[in-house]
Amino acid sequence: MTYCVGMVLDKGLVLMSDTRTNSGVDNISIFRKMTHWTVPGERILSLMTAGNLATTQAVISRLEERTKAPGERQNSLLELPTMFQVAVEIGKLLRETVHATQSENGQNGKGRFTASIILAGQIAGMEPRLFMIYPEGNFIEASFDTPFFQIGETKYGRPILIRAYDRSMSFEDAVKLLMVSFDSTLKANLSVGLPLDLMVIERDNFEPLHMRRIDQTDPYFDAISSSWSEALRSAFHSLPDYSFQQDTDKATR
């Protein structure tokens, strides 16, 4: 399992992913889930993957092959004219990879080799865009109603995103929000783990504005984790006290 989040802001896009992959409690490894490609001044594309590692690695490897020789291959990510067409091409490749993997492993393997992808990026002259691509190859795009996407182990980190997200927030506040979301997930689920990968994509800047790997020794993440825990305890103790006496009084009326 894994956890990845892509978020749309007025200023651009913010992405964060964990790196844990496991096939049981005694087989835990670290693999980078975030990949990006750039053409300076023209486009930036980033993918985050969740699901079966063999499937996601196969998709990324095939995409890498296409981007290494633009002009010699059709449908290179570095040549397609719109982000929509990039999403279509990646969805097609993901569907083909999932189908091929399941076919090779027979009916007993059905459902075990799926994967999901978050695609983020911008092509010059167009808006930054964010897509979530499903194993079947279809996809949805982020909007004002759905301004962020999560894949993997989503439920623990979602409440803080829903409550605190603001499209006009700064990149710095968005990173802080994502760190709280990831800390909540790390605390609740052992299948998500450090280190984390962070990327900030500024509107009309076709290079990553900020990239960072956050590991166990990162002082800022440690401060966020401890401060958030303390803030939750403080908020809990500030809530109105519950009294058994109230129920007793009602029963005697």
N, C-alpha and C positions, 0 to 999 in steps of 0.2 A: 504494500500500500504506500501511498505518498500523499502529499498535499501541495497544491499549486494554486496561486491566485493571480489573476490579471485584472487590473483596475483602470478605468477610464477617468481622467480628470480633464478639466478645461485646458490645463497646461500640457497634457500629453498622456503617457501610459506608465504604470508602475507594475512590475512583475516580481513575484517571489516564489521560490520552490524549495522543497527540502531535497535531500539526496539519499534517503534511505530506501533500500530495497531488501526484501527478505522472503525466504522460502521456508519459513519456520523459525522458531525462537533461537535455534542454534546455527542459523545460516543468514547472517545479516551483513550486507555489503553497502558500499557507498558508490552511487553512480550519479553523474550530473544529469538533471532532468531538463535543463534550460540550454537552448542552442540559439545562436543568432547569426545572421548574415547582413552585411552592409555593402552598399555601393555609395561611396562618398558623394554627398550632394544630390543623390537620386532616390535612394530607398534604404529602409532598415526593416528587417523581418526577424521575429523571434518566436520560437516555439517552446512550450512546456508540455511535458508528456506524463501521463499516468496510466498504469495498467501493466499488462504483461511485459516484462523487460525485453524479451526476445522480439516481440512485436514492435515495440517502440524503437529499439535499436535498429531494426531492419528498416523502418520508415526513415529514420534520421540518416542512416547510411546511404540509402537510395537518393535522398534529397541532396546529401553532400556530393554525391557523384554528379548530379545534374548541375549543381552550382559551380563545380570546378572547371567545367568546360562550356560556358555559355556561348551560344552561337553555333555549337556543333550538335547540341541536343535540343529537341523540341520541349516546350513547356518548362524551361528553366525558371526557377523562382526569381532569378535576377532579370528576367526578360518580360514576364507577364505584365500587362499594362495596368491592372487594378488589383487591389487587395482581395476583392471578391473572387477574381479568377485564381488568385493564389490559394484561397480557401477551397475552391472547387478542386483544384489539382491535388492539394494535400489530402482532401477528403477521399478522392478517388484512389490515391495511393494507399491510404490507410485501409480502406475497404478491401482492396486487392490483397494487401498483406494479411489482414485478419482472415479473409476467406482462404488464402493459400495455406496459412499456418493451421487452421482448423481442418482443412482437407487432408493435410499431411498427417495429422494426429488422429483422424477418424472421428466418429460420432462421440466417443467418450471424451474427446477434448473440447467439445463444443462449449462455448461460454468462458473458457479458461484463458483464452489467448486474445482477449479484447483489449482495447486501449482507447483513451481519449486524449485530445490535444487542444491546448489553447494557442491560438495564433494571434500575435500582436504585431503591429508595425504601421508604417506610413510610406507611401510613394509620393514623390514630389508633385505638388499641385493638387493634392487630395488630402482629405482628413485622416488623422490617425484612426485606426480601426482595430477592433478586438472581436475575435470569433471563438466559439467553442465548437469543436469538430467531434462528432460521435463515431463509434466504431463502424456504423453502417455507412459512413461517408457523408451524411447530411450534417448541417451545421446551423447555428444561430449566431446572430451578431448582437453585440452589446448595444444598448440604447439608453435613453434617459430613464426608462422604467427598470431596466436591468443593466446597471452600469459596471458591474463586475462579475467575473466568472470564477468558479472554483471547480477543481477536479480532484479526485482521490478522496481522502478522508475529510469531508467538508463540514460535517455537522457541528464539531466542537468550536471551530473558529468563525462560524457564520454569524452568531448573534452580535458580536462586537462590530462586525462590518456593517450589519443592518442598522445598528443604533448610531454609529459614529461617522459613517461615510458622508462626505459632502463633496460634490463635484468641483466646487471652487477651492477646495483645500490646497495647501501648498504641497510640494513633493515631500518635504521633510515631515509634515504631519501624516501624509499617506504612508510613508515608510514606518513611522511610529505605530500607526494603526495596524499595518500588516504584521509588525513584530508582536503586537499584543495578540492578534488572531493566531499567529503561529505558536506563541507561547502557550495559549490556551489549549491548542491541539496537541502540542508536545506533552503537556501535563496529563492529558486524558488518554493518549493512545500511543503505545510503544512502537507501532508500525510507522510512525512519522518521527524523523530524527534529524539532528544537526549533522553536518553543517547545512546552512541555508544559502541559496544564491539569490541575489538581488540585482535588478536592472531597472533603471529609470530612463525612459525615452521621452525627450522633450519635443514638443510640436515643432516641426520644420527643422529639426536638427538630426541629421541622418547618421549620427554616431551615438552610441550610448552616452547619455549625460553622466551617468554614475553606475558603476558596477562594483559589487562587493561580495565576498564570501564571509559568512558569519558562522564562526565555529564556537566550540565550547569555552574558549578563552576570551571571547569578545566582551569587552567591558560594558559597552552600551547595551547589548542585548541582555546581559546579566542584570544591569540596572533597571531595564524595562521590566524584566521578569519579577524581580523582587519588589519593585515599586507598585506594579499592578496587583500583586498578591496582597500587599499591605493596603492598597486602596480599596480592594474588595472587602477585606476584613473590616476596615473602617466604615465603609458604606453599610455593611451588614449590621454593625453595632449601632449605627445611627438610625436604623429603622425603628418604628414604634414597637414597643414591647408587647408581646402576646400575654394575655392573662387568663388563667383558668377561672378566676373569679367572675369574669364577664359571663362565661357560659353558665356558671352556678346561679348568678343573679337572674339570667333569662329563664332558667328552668324553674325558679321559684315564683315567677310572676303569674 
